[in-house]
């Protein structure tokens, strides 16, 4: 079996490659990325390609499956670029899959694609995918879902799998995650659990997380199980809120009004102190709690990491500056003293 992974150098991509490298039925993997990595993985060859405009069909010819992971979270201040990569780029990949005659397309959607939903019960994959209106990430994920609905109708010969994970953490992605969501001014020492004494308790802020390795395994299962199709929710237990995080870190939850938290996020983004707009807080407060029964029963997916372990793994990576030798994950990408990140305007462009 030959697999092409589009967007193979990021948090999810490197975990998918890790799982495919161990899968006996997969003989070779082509990792596509805009910027080539220094990372070497058995079975994997690397090629540079851009989902915005490059001819992808030659790369896809002869593949048994294409995994679509390419996605931009930054620059948050250039929504045109984001739209072109996230929405138009995903559409371009799907068209190339059809033209190349690839039988399977697996796409990394997200809990962020879902319309606002309940926090006191779980929803399955039939919950509407309308996104959170004030979140560009949610809007883009929802639009790709709609376009894939049309693609599914137009290309009935392509098996389409949509993975919808919660927040995806791993130690080796910590530098990349810090760069995307906290920015250059976040002091790594603050990720030490011994120094975290309080946790802001914001109304409706309950989130599901999953370890990146477990998401990689879900994609592997989706590739080798040719009967698998449709959407699959992916998350580990327990659901994390201020109380659970406080238990994990031995910290005290402190109530914080959502309005104050959002105003603070908006002001710090406007002042370019951190790279994410307040829509990310809206997204976190509005997405539903997912039921993962379908992934467990139909894929046989059993997460090996709890939500506690995924969170602690990320914190360790933040504290130690962990990464991998790929442009999205390397500690070198931000430059000495994170100067390249600062020069981007903190969310203005990629470092």
C-alpha positions in Angstrom: 0.0 0.0 0.0 1.2 3.5 -0.9 0.0 6.5 1.1 0.5 10.2 0.4 0.3 12.6 3.5 -0.3 16.2 2.6 0.9 18.5 5.3 3.1 15.8 6.8 5.5 18.0 8.9 3.2 19.3 11.6 1.8 18.0 14.9 -0.6 15.6 13.3 1.4 14.8 10.2 4.5 13.5 12.1 2.2 11.3 14.2 0.5 9.9 11.2 3.9 9.1 9.7 4.9 7.4 13.0 1.9 5.1 12.8 2.3 4.3 9.1 6.0 3.5 9.5 4.9 0.7 11.9 2.1 -0.6 9.6 3.2 -3.7 7.7 0.7 -3.3 4.9 2.0 0.2 4.1 5.1 -0.2 1.9 5.8 3.5 1.2 4.7 7.0 2.2 5.1 10.3 0.4 5.2 13.2 2.7 4.2 16.5 1.0 5.0 19.9 2.6 5.7 23.4 1.4 9.0 23.4 3.4 11.0 20.2 3.5 12.1 18.9 6.9 15.4 17.4 8.1 13.5 14.6 9.7 14.2 11.1 8.4 11.5 8.3 8.9 11.7 4.8 7.5 9.4 4.3 4.5 8.9 8.0 4.1 10.2 10.1 1.1 9.7 13.9 1.1 8.6 16.2 -1.7 7.9 19.9 -1.7 4.4 20.9 -2.9 1.9 23.7 -2.2 -1.8 23.0 -2.0 -2.4 26.4 -3.4 -1.9 26.0 -7.1 0.7 23.2 -7.5 -0.2 20.3 -9.7 -0.8 17.5 -7.1 -2.1 14.8 -9.5 1.4 13.5 -10.4 2.1 13.1 -6.7 -1.1 11.2 -6.1 -0.9 8.8 -9.1 -0.7 5.2 -7.9 -1.5 6.0 -4.3 -4.0 3.9 -2.3 -4.9 6.7 0.1 -4.3 10.4 0.5 -4.3 11.9 4.0 -5.2 15.7 4.0 -3.7 17.5 7.0 -2.5 20.8 5.4 -3.9 23.7 7.5 -2.8 27.2 8.6 -3.6 28.6 12.0 -1.2 31.5 11.6 -1.0 34.2 10.3 -4.1 35.1 12.2 -4.0 38.6 10.8 -4.1 37.5 7.2 -7.5 35.7 6.7 -7.1 35.7 2.9 -4.0 33.6 3.1 -5.7 31.3 5.6 -8.8 30.9 3.4 -6.7 30.1 0.3 -4.7 27.4 2.1 -7.4 26.0 4.4 -10.5 26.1 2.2 -9.3 26.4 -1.4 -6.3 24.3 -0.7 -8.4 21.5 0.7 -10.7 21.7 -2.3 -7.7 21.5 -4.6 -6.5 18.4 -2.9 -9.9 16.7 -3.1 -10.1 17.4 -6.9 -6.6 16.0 -7.4 -7.5 12.9 -5.5 -10.5 12.3 -7.9 -8.5 13.1 -11.0 -5.6 10.8 -10.0 -8.1 7.9 -9.3 -7.1 7.5 -5.6 -9.6 5.3 -3.9 -9.5 6.8 -0.4 -9.2 10.4 1.0 -8.8 10.9 4.8 -9.3 14.5 6.1 -8.4 16.0 9.4 -11.5 17.9 10.4 -12.0 19.1 14.0 -14.4 19.5 16.9 -14.2 23.1 15.7 -16.3 22.3 12.7 -19.3 21.7 14.9 -22.0 24.2 15.5 -22.4 25.4 19.1 -23.7 22.5 21.3 -24.2 21.1 24.8 -21.5 20.8 27.4 -23.6 18.6 29.7 -24.1 15.7 27.3 -22.3 14.2 24.4 -23.1 14.5 20.7 -22.3 12.1 17.9 -21.1 12.8 14.4 -24.6 13.8 13.2 -24.4 17.1 15.1 -24.5 20.0 12.6 -21.1 21.3 11.3 -21.8 25.0 11.1 -18.8 26.2 13.1 -18.7 29.0 15.5 -19.4 32.3 13.6 -16.9 34.4 15.5 -14.0 31.9 14.9 -12.2 31.9 11.6 -11.0 28.4 12.4 -14.5 27.2 13.0 -15.8 28.9 9.8 -13.1 27.4 7.7 -13.5 23.9 9.1 -17.2 24.1 8.5 -16.8 25.4 5.0 -14.5 22.5 4.1 -17.1 20.1 5.6 -19.7 21.5 3.2 -17.4 21.3 0.2 -16.6 17.7 1.1 -20.3 16.9 1.2 -20.5 18.1 -2.4 -17.3 16.2 -3.3 -18.7 13.0 -1.8 -21.8 13.3 -4.1 -19.6 14.1 -7.1 -17.0 11.4 -6.5 -18.9 8.3 -5.2 -15.9 6.1 -6.1 -13.7 7.8 -3.4 -14.0 6.6 0.1 -14.1 9.7 2.3 -13.1 9.6 6.0 -13.3 12.7 8.2 -11.5 12.6 11.6 -12.8 15.2 14.1 -10.4 15.3 17.0 -10.5 17.6 20.0 -7.3 19.6 21.0 -4.3 17.6 19.8 -1.3 17.6 22.1 2.2 15.9 22.2 5.5 16.9 23.7 7.3 17.0 20.4 4.8 19.6 19.1 5.1 21.8 22.1 7.3 24.5 20.5 5.0 24.7 17.5 1.9 24.9 19.6 3.4 27.6 21.7 4.3 29.5 18.6 0.8 29.2 17.2 -1.2 29.9 20.3 0.9 31.7 22.9 3.5 33.6 20.9 7.1 34.7 21.5 6.5 36.4 24.8 5.3 33.3 26.7 7.9 32.3 29.2 8.5 28.5 29.1 9.0 28.4 32.9 5.3 29.0 33.4 4.6 25.6 32.0 6.0 24.0 35.1 3.1 22.4 37.0 4.8 23.3 40.3 4.4 27.0 39.4 0.7 26.8 38.3 -1.3 27.6 41.5 -4.6 28.8 40.0 -6.7 27.9 37.0 -9.1 30.5 35.5 -12.6 29.0 35.8 -14.5 30.4 32.8 -18.2 29.6 32.2 -18.7 26.8 29.6 -15.0 26.3 29.1 -14.9 22.5 28.9 -12.6 21.0 26.3 -11.7 17.5 25.0 -8.1 16.7 24.2 -6.4 13.8 22.6 -2.7 12.8 22.3 -1.3 13.3 18.8 0.0 9.7 18.7 -3.6 8.4 19.2 -4.9 10.6 16.4 -2.1 9.1 14.2 -3.3 5.7 15.1 -6.9 6.6 14.1 -5.7 7.6 10.7 -3.8 4.4 10.3 -6.9 2.4 11.2 -9.0 4.5 8.8 -6.5 3.7 6.0 -6.2 0.0 6.5 -10.0 -0.6 7.1 -11.4 -0.1 3.6 -15.0 -0.3 5.0 -14.5 2.8 7.2 -16.1 5.9 5.9 -17.8 9.0 7.2 -16.9 11.1 10.3 -15.3 9.9 13.5 -15.0 11.9 16.8 -11.7 11.5 18.5 -11.1 12.5 22.2 -9.6 11.0 25.4 -11.1 11.0 28.8 -11.7 12.9 31.0 -13.3 16.1 29.6 -11.1 19.0 30.9 -12.6 21.9 32.7 -11.0 24.1 35.4 -11.9 21.6 38.1 -10.2 18.7 36.2 -7.2 20.7 35.3 -6.9 21.9 38.9 -7.0 18.2 40.0 -4.3 17.3 37.5 -2.0 20.2 38.4 -2.9 20.5 42.1 -4.1 24.0 41.4 -7.1 26.0 42.6 -9.9 27.0 40.1 -10.6 30.7 40.4 -13.9 32.1 38.8 -13.3 34.5 35.9 -16.2 36.2 34.0 -16.2 35.2 30.3 -16.5 38.8 29.2 -13.4 39.8 31.0 -11.5 36.8 29.6 -12.6 37.7 26.1 -11.8 41.4 26.5 -8.3 40.4 27.7 -7.8 38.1 24.8 -8.9 40.8 22.4 -6.8 43.5 23.9 -3.6 41.3 24.0 -4.2 40.3 20.4 -4.7 43.9 19.3 -1.5 44.9 21.1 0.3 42.0 19.4 1.3 40.4 22.7 -0.1 37.1 21.6 -1.1 35.7 18.1 -4.7 34.5 18.5 -7.9 36.6 18.4 -10.7 36.2 20.9 -12.7 34.0 18.5 -10.6 31.1 19.8 -12.2 31.5 23.3 -15.6 31.7 21.7 -14.9 28.4 19.9 -13.7 26.7 23.0 -16.8 27.8 25.0 -19.3 26.8 22.2 -18.1 23.5 20.7 -20.1 20.5 22.0 -18.7 17.6 24.0 -18.2 14.7 21.5 -19.2 11.1 21.8 -16.4 8.9 20.5 -18.4 5.6 20.4 -18.2 5.3 16.6 -14.5 5.5 16.5 -14.1 2.9 19.2 -16.6 0.4 17.8 -16.2 0.8 14.0 -12.4 1.6 13.8 -11.4 -0.3 16.9 -9.7 2.9 18.1 -8.6 2.8 21.8 -6.6 5.9 22.9 -3.5 4.9 24.7 -3.1 8.3 26.5 -5.6 9.8 28.9 -6.5 13.5 28.7 -4.3 14.0 31.9 -1.3 12.4 30.2 -1.8 14.4 27.0 -1.9 17.6 28.9 1.1 16.8 31.1 3.1 15.7 28.0 2.4 19.1 26.4 3.5 20.9 29.5 6.7 19.0 29.7 7.4 19.9 26.1 6.7 23.5 26.7 8.9 23.5 29.7 11.8 21.8 27.9 11.4 23.4 24.5 10.8 20.1 22.7 10.3 19.8 19.0 11.2 17.9 15.8 13.3 18.7 12.8 10.5 20.0 10.7 9.8 23.7 10.0 6.5 23.8 12.0 7.9 22.0 15.0 11.6 22.9 15.2 12.8 25.2 18.0 15.0 26.8 15.4 12.1 28.1 13.4 11.5 31.1 15.7 15.1 32.2 15.6 17.5 33.0 18.5 15.5 34.6 21.3 12.4 34.0 19.2 13.3 37.0 17.1 11.8 35.7 13.9 8.4 35.3 15.7 8.6 38.9 17.0 9.5 40.2 13.5 6.3 38.6 12.0 4.2 41.0 14.0 3.0 38.2 16.3 0.5 36.6 14.0 1.1 38.8 11.0 2.9 36.2 8.9 4.7 32.9 9.3 8.2 32.9 10.8 
